[in-house]
Structures are given as C-alpha cells and as structure tokens.
Amino acid sequence: MGAAGDMAWYSMRAVVEYLAPDALEDIKVFAEWDPHSGAVIRATGVLQFNAGKTATFDVGYTAGAAVMELTVAGTSGILTQDDFVLDWQSGFGFDNPDIQTGFIHRSGLATRNDFAFIETPSERSQHALMIDNFADLIRNGDAAEREIWLSATEKTQVFLDAIWQEIQTQARASPAMTPQVNMRENP
C-alpha cells in the first residue's frame, strides 16, 4: 500500500474525528506507483460522505519535503495545523522547544497578519500522551469508552480500505500505468 497505507491512515483518522461521517457515498483516488517496487509512492483523493460532507487527502514520498498539514474547513473558518503527524516541538523526529505547538484559525477575507495562532502547549509530547491515554483506557476505561475508541479505529480502517480498493480499481482500469506487482487482489 506504500504511501496510501502509511500516511492516508492519519488523514482518515482526522476525517473520523472531525467530520464524524456515518457512511462513504463516493470516492475517487489517483495513485502514482514506483516502477521498481510496485509500491504506491503518491496518492490523492476526494471522498464524499453522507450529509454532503467531503474530504480530500494528498500523501506521498515524492514532494521533496516533509509535509504534515491538516486543514479543516467549516462554516466559521479554517483551522490549519502544520505538525499534524509529528510534533515539531517534541516529536520523536524533532526536538525544537522554541517552536510553539498549536494551529492557525482564519476566517473571512483576511491576510496572514489577521490569522490567529492558537497555542496548545503541553508538558508532554503527543506520543507520550497517546501512550498514557491508551494505558489509562486499558487500566481504567469502561466498556462504553473502549467501544468509542474501537469504533473510531474501525471506521478509520474502513475508509482506508475504501481508498485502497479504489486504487486497485484504478490499477485494473489502467494496467499499462501500474506495475504488475500491484495487481494482486489481496495486498
């Protein structure tokens, strides 16, 4: 699955968290394949969910830079986080205590000078907090709380599976554009 299986999971988890869709209604995904390994090295797509909700994603290894942005557009503005996957300040890949953790909120017709940076400081890294939350859920969480997390994880995987299925459908439709190693039904 390459970049789709790696990075699109984060995108779909954000979809589950922020859009809270019930069902996927339509999907279109385009993938670029590595000619030597047959892995997906770039993919972009549009997903339409129930109630007219939509999401787009763009993942890949060929951009020449680490891009980990999340943009959520709603009726009262846009939120953007540029360290969505790896925390610039204290992530396992970075250690930059001078970089504030947070997101940008913008609304209306505004310039960069008018954007609001909302700082979200924490004494611990996002990775440590994730492990703490998981351990607390196991130790102290009740069945209903565990079910909420299990449901979100399952829905995330369902959307990722739909992306992969669409990539496979595109590959079957254009076999000349796709390395044969990727033509298997069960990756």
Secondary structure by P-SEA (a helix, b strand, c coil): cccccccaaaaaaaaaacccccccccbbbbbbbccccccccccccccccccbbbbbbbbccccccccbbbbbbcccbbbbbcccccccccccccccccbbbbbbbbccccccccbbbbbbcccccaaaaaaaaaaaaaccccaaaaaaaaaaaaaaaaaaaaaaaaaaaaaaacccccccccccccc
